[in-house]
Every structure is written in structure tokens, then in C-alpha cells.
Amino acid sequence: MPHSKYKFLGDYEFIWGPVRKGVSESISFNFLSSGEELHNLEITSGYKKRGVKNILSEKKNLHEQILLIERISGLHAFAASLSYCLSVEDFFGLTDKIHANIKILRMFFAEFERIRNHVENLSEIAESTYIQVPSALYAYYAEILKQLSSKFLNSRYLMGVNAIGVFRKNLSLEDIENMLNSVKSIINKVREVIKKNIETKSHIDRLKTTGKVDLKTAKRFCANGVAAKSAGISLDLRINRPYLLYGGIKLNPVVFEGGDAFSRYAVRMEEIGQSLNILEHCLVALKKNRFSFTADYLPESKELEKLKESKNPHSKGEDRGRGFGYAESSEGAIFCYIKGFDGNIFKKINIKYPFENNYKLFACGTKNTMMMDFNINETSYNFSVAALDK
């Protein structure tokens, strides 16, 4: 039995999952409890493991690999495909040759995805404390954001947008400005709901001290993203290891030290405002650059083919290099490491999501908490089982 070393007289075990309520992803929670108090939690994933690495190695070209990577975890499609594109551009030596406007567009939609995910998670957290009206409002505003991306990019989850060295959708400066104005309007309404939520004592009391982890524990499990920032760890690749043009923006780290569900909630609220400021910065930069979407932003095709040839192991008799890229998603850093280019695709792709560390911290943070607070704890981490089961 997995809990044998923790079990005492009066304790009992029960399993929830892998099939759970609604459309929840397949994962199994094995609880050890003496009643209301949860003494230990064992988590088992892998029920829908898809073998993504093998499938990626069978694709015909780089574009097909991007399309698959976007679908590992749909909520983080843009950040994941961006990490892959940056790793490929690193491999081919294109990083400094990508036009500034392409980098700005990538930043704009990376932050758009971050806002949408945070708003949607606020809905889930509100529902876990049984305040249904705010939960429904957050969910409604998250849906409006999805419809907005569908209107301008033909994809609710920003799929089919990223490509190597390019942005695959034609957008005008007017489109970007209209999107930003719509996002600002939505966020103003979200802030009104947040203000009322903060004044709801029962809601805040349920979040405070729930699932609390200290700084030492967060470091031990290599916590990432919201889970790390809520426990006092200032870790954000946009600040610590700037990519794209993030280095030109002054970003203040969003860090809280409570380590509980309320701190994770607070990080999301602060990051929504931070991301909105970045969207406004991107629009100003595009106006300054006199943005107009043209093919001039693509690397010369002949140059790209020459780079591909120089990195082709079949032409040189060896694998000459590897590429590395990363992007900060709403839940933390997504890393991508590639090698083994055969002239068409990369045979070895390793993509790492923040959930691969955070779910272990989540299991640790639930110990000695109340069973009735388990759902609050789970939603505040917002980890993707799909990313674990890749």
C-alpha cells in the first residue's frame, strides 16, 4: 500500500479518479485521512499518456511539429509553440535576425494568453469556495477573450499562429489596437468582480492558510510560476532571463510570501494588471515602428534553406548542434530542447512544463489540510494533467 508508512490507527484510504466529475482530466488521487483531516496524498497520472516525443519524430516538417506541440496542453498552446520556435531559431542562428515587430507580436499574444488563463482560473477558484455569481462572471469574461482571439486569429486558443521566424496571421495596427481596447474593457469589468470578491470575507477566509507551503519546501520541489511566486520565490524568465524584447520593459516581480491559496490567487490578480501594461507597451512599440504586416518580416527563404543545409547531418555526416528556447506561460516556464535535425524535422524534442514540478509541491501542500479544502487547493495550482501525460 502506498500510504503504509504514514498510516495510523483510525486512518483510512480512498481513491478519487481517474474518472472524475465533468470534463476533468484523468488523474488519480489516493487519500489517507482520519476523517476531515488529510494526512497524505499520492498522485498517479499517465492514464492517457500519448507518447508525444515519438509522434513528433514522425512528422513531415517543422510546421507539423508546431501544430502537435500546440495541442499537448491547449490552454498553453501559444507559450509552448513559442518555446519551440525560439529553440529552432536558436538552432538555425536566426534569433537576432527576426524582425522586432514579430517579437513584439509574440509578446502581445503571450500576454493575452496569460490574461485569459488567469481570468479563467479566478472562475475556478471562486467556484471552489461556492460563490457562484463571481465564478460565472469570470468564466463569461474568459469566454469573451476566447471569442476575441477567434475573431482576429481564427483560433480560440491561439493555435496556428506561431511559426519559425514569422507570425502566421495577417494583422493590421488597427486590429491590434481594437484587441487591446477590448481587453482593457474586459479587465476593467474583471477588476470590479475582484474588488467585490476581496470584500467577501467567507471567500477570503477559505483561501487564507489553505494549502500553505513555505519557501524551503517550494525550493525543494523546484516550484515554478504562480506556485513559486506565491511562496516568496522571484522567478520569472521575462525578468530573470529576458527573451524576445522583454529586456526593454521594466517589470517588477510579482511575489507574495504566504504560500497559501490566497497568495496564489493574489499573484494571478497582480499578473493580470502586469500583462495588460505589457500589451499597452507592445502597441506603443508597434506604432513607433510604423507597423504594417508585410512579407519583409520573414527571414530570406534562401538564407533559411542555407542554414538548414549547414545543420543537416546527412550533408555533413554528423549532428552539428542543438537548440534551446523557453517562454514564461501563465503557470511558469516552458522549456524546449531540440536536436537531431534530419533536413526536415527534429528527431529529438524535449518540452518541459511547469506542472511536472508543481504537482509534487501540490501533493506536499495538501498534507494536514482539511478534506473540504482540497478542491480550493487543487484549483489554485491550476496544473494541466495533459502536460503531465504528454
C-alpha positions, 0 to 999 in steps of 0.5 A, spaced: 500 500 500 502 506 498 500 510 504 503 504 509 508 508 512 504 514 514 498 510 516 495 510 523 490 507 527 483 510 525 486 512 518 483 510 512 484 510 504 480 512 498 481 513 491 478 519 487 479 518 479 481 517 474 474 518 472 472 524 475 466 529 475 465 533 468 470 534 463 476 533 468 482 530 466 484 523 468 488 523 474 488 519 480 488 521 487 489 516 493 487 519 500 489 517 507 485 521 512 482 520 519 476 523 517 476 531 515 483 531 516 488 529 510 494 526 512 497 524 505 496 524 498 499 520 492 498 522 485 498 517 479 497 520 472 499 517 465 492 514 464 492 517 457 499 518 456 500 519 448 507 518 447 508 525 444 516 525 443 515 519 438 509 522 434 513 528 433 519 524 430 514 522 425 512 528 422 513 531 415 516 538 417 517 543 422 510 546 421 507 539 423 511 539 429 508 546 431 501 544 430 502 537 435 506 541 440 500 546 440 495 541 442 499 537 448 496 542 453 491 547 449 490 552 454 498 553 453 498 552 446 501 559 444 507 559 450 509 552 448 509 553 440 513 559 442 518 555 446 519 551 440 520 556 435 525 560 439 529 553 440 529 552 432 531 559 431 536 558 436 538 552 432 538 555 425 542 562 428 536 566 426 534 569 433 537 576 432 535 576 425 527 576 426 524 582 425 522 586 432 515 587 430 514 579 430 517 579 437 513 584 439 507 580 436 509 574 440 509 578 446 502 581 445 499 574 444 503 571 450 500 576 454 493 575 452 494 568 453 496 569 460 490 574 461 485 569 459 488 563 463 488 567 469 481 570 468 479 563 467 482 560 473 479 566 478 472 562 475 475 556 478 477 558 484 471 562 486 467 556 484 471 552 489 469 556 495 461 556 492 460 563 490 457 562 484 455 569 481 463 571 481 465 564 478 460 565 472 462 572 471 469 570 470 468 564 466 463 569 461 469 574 461 474 568 459 469 566 454 469 573 451 477 573 450 476 566 447 471 569 442 476 575 441 482 571 439 477 567 434 475 573 431 482 576 429 486 569 429 481 564 427 483 560 433 480 560 440 486 558 443 491 561 439 493 555 435 496 556 428 499 562 429 506 561 431 511 559 426 519 559 425 521 566 424 514 569 422 507 570 425 502 566 421 496 571 421 495 577 417 494 583 422 493 590 421 495 596 427 488 597 427 486 590 429 491 590 434 489 596 437 481 594 437 484 587 441 487 591 446 481 596 447 477 590 448 481 587 453 482 593 457 474 593 457 474 586 459 479 587 465 476 593 467 469 589 468 474 583 471 477 588 476 470 590 479 468 582 480 475 582 484 474 588 488 467 585 490 470 578 491 476 581 496 470 584 500 467 577 501 470 575 507 467 567 507 471 567 500 477 570 503 477 566 509 477 559 505 483 561 501 487 564 507 492 558 510 489 553 505 494 549 502 500 553 505 507 551 503 513 555 505 519 557 501 524 551 503 519 546 501 517 550 494 525 550 493 525 543 494 520 541 489 523 546 484 516 550 484 515 554 478 510 560 476 504 562 480 506 556 485 513 559 486 511 566 486 506 565 491 511 562 496 516 568 496 520 565 490 522 571 484 522 567 478 520 569 472 524 568 465 521 575 462 525 578 468 530 573 470 532 571 463 529 576 458 527 573 451 524 576 445 524 584 447 522 583 454 529 586 456 526 593 454 520 593 459 521 594 466 517 589 470 517 588 477 516 581 480 510 579 482 511 575 489 507 574 495 510 570 501 504 566 504 504 560 500 497 559 501 491 559 496 490 566 497 497 568 495 496 564 489 490 567 487 493 574 489 499 573 484 494 571 478 490 578 480 497 582 480 499 578 473 493 580 470 494 588 471 502 586 469 500 583 462 495 588 460 501 594 461 505 589 457 500 589 451 499 597 452 507 597 451 507 592 445 502 597 441 506 603 443 512 599 440 508 597 434 506 604 432 513 607 433 515 602 428 510 604 423 507 597 423 504 594 417 504 586 416 508 585 410 512 579 407 519 583 409 518 580 416 520 573 414 527 571 414 530 570 406 527 563 404 534 562 401 538 564 407 533 559 411 534 553 406 542 555 407 542 554 414 538 548 414 543 545 409 549 547 414 545 543 420 543 537 416 547 531 418 546 527 412 550 533 408 555 533 413 555 526 416 554 528 423 549 532 428 552 539 428 548 542 434 542 543 438 537 548 440 534 551 446 528 556 447 523 557 453 517 562 454 514 564 461 506 561 460 501 563 465 503 557 470 511 558 469 516 556 464 516 552 458 522 549 456 524 546 449 530 542 447 531 540 440 536 536 436 537 531 431 535 535 425 534 530 419 533 536 413 526 536 415 524 535 422 527 534 429 528 527 431 529 529 438 524 534 442 524 535 449 518 540 452 518 541 459 512 544 463 511 547 469 506 542 472 511 536 472 514 540 478 508 543 481 504 537 482 509 534 487 509 541 491 501 540 490 501 533 493 506 536 499 501 542 500 495 538 501 498 534 507 494 536 514 489 540 510 482 539 511 478 534 506 473 540 504 479 544 502 482 540 497 478 542 491 480 550 493 487 547 493 487 543 487 484 549 483 489 554 485 495 550 482 491 550 476 496 544 473 494 541 466 494 533 467 495 533 459 502 536 460 503 531 465 501 525 460 504 528 454 
